[in-house]
Amino acid sequence: MLIGVGLGPGDPQLLTLKAVETLKNSDMVYVPGRLAADLVEPYTDCKILDFPMTKDNDVLNAVWKNNADIVVEQARNGTVAFGLIGDPNFFSTFSHLSRVIHEHHPDINITTIPGISSITSFASKADVAIDTSFEVSDGTDIRSKIVLKARRPLEIVDSLTRDGFDNFIFAERLFSDEERIIKTREDIPAKGNYFSIIYAKKSTAESAEE
C-alpha cells in the first residue's frame, strides 16, 4: 500500500495527527526533498528521492518511472508513505508519481492523507478571507472545477455538461460517519446538503481534440 501524506506548508506544528501517525507506522517513508525530510525526521527515518526540476519530458518520464519502481518494490508487500509539502492532491509530486504507478503497477493500492495546502496557508498568512467563488491556476488550461454547497447536484451537473465537463464526482459529509462519495453520474442524487461537493473534469480525449 502507498499513502501520500500531506505535510502542510512547512511549519512542523501544522502536520495533522493522522499524518504523524501514518509516518510512524509505515514500513518505509520517502520524500521528494530536504524540507519534507526535515518535517518527517522527528517521527521516523526517511529516504529522499530525486525529482529534478526540468521541462525535458524524456528525462521526467524516466525519473517518474524509476522512482515509481523503487516505491512499488516495498509498497507491494508493506505500507509505504510518501511525505510531501502541502497536500498530495493539489499540484504535487505525488500526483505525478501515483499516475505512473497506476499505469505500470495497477495492483498497488494508493490513498492519500490531506495536508494544509499552499492555497489555505496563503489565506492565513496574507489575512485574506475568501467567501465567494474564486479561481486557482498555475497558468495551464482550466480542466477541473469544484462546486461547494451543491444542494442541487443534478442541476449543477447539467450546467457543467453544457460547459464541456464530462466526468463528475459527488461527495457529501466527507470524513464523517455519514460520508458519501458517488463517482457514477447516473447515481448522483437530485438533492444534496450544505456539505455537498461536485467535482467536474473535462476528459483527456476532449483536451487532445482541442
N, C-alpha and C positions, 0 to 999 in steps of 0.2 A: 504494500500500500504506500502511496505517495501523498503527502499532505503539504500543501502550500501554506506557509504560516506568515501572516502579515505582522511585521514588527513595528508598525507605526512610523512616524515621521523622523525618528532619530533620538528622541528622548527616552532613556531607559525606563522611566516611570510610566510611559504610555503603552507598554505591552499589556495585552489582556491576560487575565488569569488563565484562560484556555490556551493561549499561545505559550505561556511559560510551562504549563502542564504538559503540553504536547512535546515541547523541546526536551523536557526532562525524560519523557517516557519513550522517545524514539530510539530505534536501534542505531540510526545514523542521521546526522544533520549536515546538510550542505547549504552554503550561502554564496551569493554572487560577488561579494566584495568585502573589503575591510570593515566598513561601517556596520554592515549587517553582522559580521563576525564579532565585533565588539559588543553588540547587543545580545548575542547568543551566549558568549563565553561565560558569563556568570552562572549559567544553568547547565551547560554541557559543552563537550568538545565539538568542534565543527571543522569542516573542510571547505576551503574556498575553491570554487570552480571558476575558470577563466571565461569571461564573456567579453571579448574585445569590442571596443566602440568603432565600428566600421560600417560603411554602406555597401561593401562588396558582398553581394548575395552569395557567391560561391564560398567565400570564407565563412560567412554567417551560417549557411546551411551545414557546412562541415562541422562547425563548432557546436551547433544545436544538436546534431546527430551524435557527435562524440559524447557530449555531456549527458544526453538522454540515455545512451547506452550505459554510462557509468552509474547513473542514478537507478536505472531499471535493474541492474545486476543485483542490487540489495533490496529494492522495493518489491521484487517478485517473491521473496521469502521472509520479509520482515517489514517493519514500519520505518519509512524514511521521511524526514521533514526537510523542506526547503524553505529557509527563512529569508525574507527579503524586506527591504524598506517599503513602507506604505502598505497597500492592500494587494493581495495576489491576483485579483481580477480586474484591476484598473491600471492599464498602461504598464504592465510589469514584465520582468524577465520570465517569471513563472508561466505567464500566459503562452509565451512562445515555446517554452520547454514542454509544457503539457500538451500543446498541439502536436509537436513532433512525436511525443510518446504515444499519443492516441493513434497517429498514423503508422508508426512502426512497431508498437507494442500495445495493441488494443486490449490485451488481457490485464493490464495494470489498472487497479482501482485508484482513481485520483479524486481528492477532495481538497477543500480549502478552509482556512480559518481567517475571517476578515480582520483587517487591521485599520487603524486610523489612516486615511489616505491623505495625499497632498491637498485635495480639494477641501476637506473639512479642517485640516490643520491650518491651511491658509486663512480660512474664515475666522478661526480662533485668533491667530496671531495678528491679523490685519483688522480685527474688531469689525468684521463685516457680517451683518445679519441678512441672510438670503431667505426671503419669504414669498418670492414669486418665481415663475419659471425662469430658468437660465440655461445657457449653453456652455458645454465644455468641449474644447477642441485642441488637438495637437497639430492642427494645420492640414490634416488629411480630410477626405470627404466624410461627411456625416452619414453613417450607415446604421446607427443604432439610436434608439430613443427609449427613455424610461418615463412612464407616466405615473405619478403618485396619486393617492386618494382616488383610485379607479373604481368609483361607485357604480358606473355603468360600463362594465368591461366590453360587452359586445358592441356597443355604440363606438367606443374608443377604437376597437379593432377594425371595425368597418371604415372609420375615418382614416386610420393609418394605412389601411389597404389601398385606399384611393391615392395616398401619397407615395405609394411604391413599396411599402413594407409588406413582407410576406411570411415572416416567421415570428411567432408570438409565444410568450410565457406569461401566465397569470399566477401571481403569488399573493398570499393573504396571511396576515398574522405571523410573519416569519419569526422563528426562534421561540415560539410559544407552543403550548400544548395543543393549540388549535391550528397549527401551521398547515397550510395547503398550498401545493405547487402543481400547476397544471401546464403541461407542455404540448398538449394536443388542442389545436384551435377549436375543433368541434365540441370539446368538453368545457370550454371556457363559459362560465355562467353569465346570465344577463345582469345579475346584481353582485356588487362587491360591497366593501365597507371602507371606513376611513383608512384602515391599514392595508388596503389592497394596492397592488402594483401591477402594471402592464409593462413588459419588456418587448420591444419590437425591433426586428432586424431585417435589413434588406439582404437577400440571398447573394452568395458569391457569384452565381451564374449571371444574375442581373447586373452585378457590378462589372463583370467581364464584358458584357454586351455593350455597356455604356462607355 
